[in-house]
Amino acid sequence: MYVVLLVLHRNLGVTMIFAILGSLFQILFWLGIVVVVVKVVSGRKAERSPDANAVTVKQVFLYGSLYAAVHVAAWGVAGLIALGGEDSVADQAAIPLALTLVGVPVLVFLGSWVWRSLADPAGRDGVFSMYVNLTGVTGLIVLMASAIVIGAWLVGGGAYPGLAVGALAAWLPLWAVHWWLGRRYRADVSNLHVYIGATAGLGTLAVFSGVLVNDLLLRLLDSGTAVDLFRDSDVGTWLVGLAVGAAVFAGYWVDTGMKEARDTLWHSYVVLVGVLGGLITAVVGVGISLYGSLQWWLGDPDNSSAVRHFEEFLPAVSALIVGLGVWFYHRRVLGPSRGARSEVQRVYDYVIAAVGLVTGIVGTVILVIGFLEVVFPPEDSMVSEINILLGAVTTLAVGAPVWAQAWMRTNRSVRVDASEAASPTRRVYLFTVVGIAGAVAVVSLIVLLVAVFNEVLGEEGGRLRDDIQVPVALIVAVGAVAVYHFLVLRQERRSTAPAPEPPKQVVLVTADEVFATAVRDLSGARVTVLHRLDANGESTDAQAVAAAVEAAEARNLLVVPGSGGGVQVIPYRR
């Protein structure tokens, strides 16, 4: 989705930071998707039938062989179909012919075997679900790529895409069969492929939309200025990609995904892919766009022409427009918050807070590096100090409001509802931030010390300033984040911890002070001694008296040890 930020973008410095930030966010939320999906799929099957989920070597081998046979047969047939548009076929038919002659019979044999086994519910286990999902997603990807290539050829001409035509013809029935299997045995097959397909459609739709918006903005800028910015652009190909992405997104999400149960997997797609993906794209886009504007008006621009300067930032504006559209749509799908806060709403808030927090950390790092550049100016610098300062201000101006509005909303919920502080989502967020920030700070400290020791003990000189800039900046920025969230975590743990019960008030009738001290230590009660004047053969078993005190429910007790080890416990009221 964020490829549009990198296309046609040549500005260095802080703009590169935003591009790296976008890539980092991609890794994080895709990793989150994988973790959630694996947990959901395994948990769903385990809840239904533990015996039916036993993954046997036989099932893995069977479906693994079937998946391989699908590929061999499909690409063999695709290769033969592709030869229909070639002038010379004899010397190119060997490989696809061999693949077809081997793959098709094996596919028919294994397919028939699997089809018969599906009559038994035990045959529709987790491996079958994984196979249907994997094959369906593979077929979808092949079909999307083939459709884009064929559509581009139809609207733009060029060489005949024989392999794409063959792949489309071979994989279309295979995809249709596996889609039908997923729908027929939906009680046994995970709907993971629906959300992966929706993600593929959304990503394709967003990328080609961004390219088209960028082309439109470039044409508008060209028409409104005397500078010739026109470039040959393959609008037809982009429209084909847009149409393919829209069709897949409509089929997998609008027509199918929206009708699925709103379980954890459904919310994972909406929050992680739609809301988070759109927000990250918009944040990176607005950051680069704002930086370009500040660089022109207050900084040191690379171009003397305003048109040429702002031309380089059009992809960022396109990313901002597309990202806002994706975020707004999925935010509406998620729906407004009503009544008590659910874990889904909490996940949304903390995801937004994480985006703003990471962006703010990047801005702080740039700010510290800029400060070090001013205090210890380098001999030669590729980026001016004013541009570094503007980059830091831009990043903080983008990240701080995003983090603040989400974090303040969660803190208001903590003040209103005590269960918010103890919610799993908030605890995971705080522990994750403290853990990751603390680890980064420790690693940065180690890198800083290594650089200092190399300077002191080694023979290399003159590089210490360059070597310590990033570690020092990370220690300042990430260390502050770790400390702040640790203090929040500690305060909430204290506020949510149950208050200790006050000690019991015990009036112990005894003449032995040592015995009274032992009872006090063993029971934890506040013991007042009532001295008796007669010996009366009282018990001196402190453990028995302490046990009797702890077993009593009343808080105020009169305890009279008797003879023979007996203890009389009398509750009273003041």
Order of alpha helices (4+ residues) and beta strands (2+ residues): alpha-alpha-alpha-alpha-alpha-alpha-alpha-alpha-alpha-alpha-alpha-alpha-alpha-alpha-alpha-alpha-beta-alpha-beta-alpha-beta-beta
